Amino acid sequence: MQDNRVTLREAAVRLGISEGTVRKRIKRGRLESELGEDGRRYVYLNGYDPGADAGAYTLTGDLRDQVAYLRGQLDAEREANRENRRIIAALTSRIPALEAPQEALDAGPPEENDMLSAPQQPEPRSWWRRIFR
């Protein structure tokens, strides 16, 4: 058991990782360690399987690939939305203004007596004003 007891620095060299990573693995319980009489941290490497951490790196890589794919999808949707807004703006600028019927313009202003006797009807609203209040 003593053969696998090494300093924190030597454990990092043997595992091919940084000392900070060794400290994190100790904190998470993946590596056993103890504080020596000399004040140094010693790590026990017996039974440690470095391949167990490789799965975490593979999973992280898969997640990064998925995030990159989703970012690409989001960018494509944003571009399509921009194009749709541009098309809608172009189409709405082509809608002609609705004109009053020609008969109403030819008749001239109504007489005062007609205005008092006839019930007042509200002016009809155009279809686009009803929709886009």
DAGIWO-V978137 format. One line per field, one symbol per residue. ss: DSSP state (H for helix, E for strand, - for the rest). phi: phi as a letter, one per 40 degrees, with the letter a starting at -180 (. if undefined). psi: psi as a letter, one per 20 degrees, with the letter a starting at -180 (. if undefined). A space follows every 10 residues. Layout:
BEGIN
ss=???
phi=???
psi=???
END
This chain:
BEGIN
ss=-HHHEEEHHH HHHHH---HH HHHHHHHH-- -EEEE----- EEEE------ HHHHHHHHHH HHHHHHHHHH HHHHHHHHHH HHHHHHHHHH HHH------- -HHHHHH--- -HHHHHH--- ------HHHH H--
phi=.ccccbcdcc cccccgbccc ccccccccgc bcaaccccgc cbbcccgcbc cccccccccc cccccccccc cccccccccc cccccccccc cccccccccc dcdccccgcc cccccccccc bccccccccc cbd
psi=hhhjorrggh ggghikrrhh hggghghijh qqrqprhjjq pqppipjpoh hhhhhhhggg gghhgggggh hggggghggh gggghggggg ghiipqppqq qhghhhhaqq rhhhhhhpqp qqppqqhhhh gm.
END
